[in-house]
Amino acid sequence: MLPSASRPASRYSLDAALLLGQLIRRARLERKITAAQLAERAGLSRSLVQRIEKGDPSCSIGAAFEAAAVVGLRLFDATQSSLTSAIQANAEVLTLLPRAVRAPRIETKDDF
């Protein structure tokens, strides 16, 4: 699926969305769950589930992650406890980094 003209996407992000959609569809079919059942369990519309499975990059990441969780697809190759540990570790690193990033000022050489 092509992104809308007002929101360009890189080839990498399009491929990643397509791969995630394929993995969700495969897990759903292996568990013999219909798209309508997945939609109901995840609290999504059936059309949104279909768009996620087709790799539509305009779907919200939260909806895609919820669909993946419902079909038992492990993302980031992690368990809940390892995700929690990773979140805490990243939060600690983020507290050490500056809050804002500014581009370095370019000095104007105006001495002629």
Secondary structure by P-SEA (a helix, b strand, c coil): ccccccccccaaaaaaaaaaaaaaaaaaaaacccaaaaaaaacccaaaaaaaaaccccccaaaaaaaaaaaccccccccaaaaaaaaaaaaaaaaaccccccccbbbbbccc
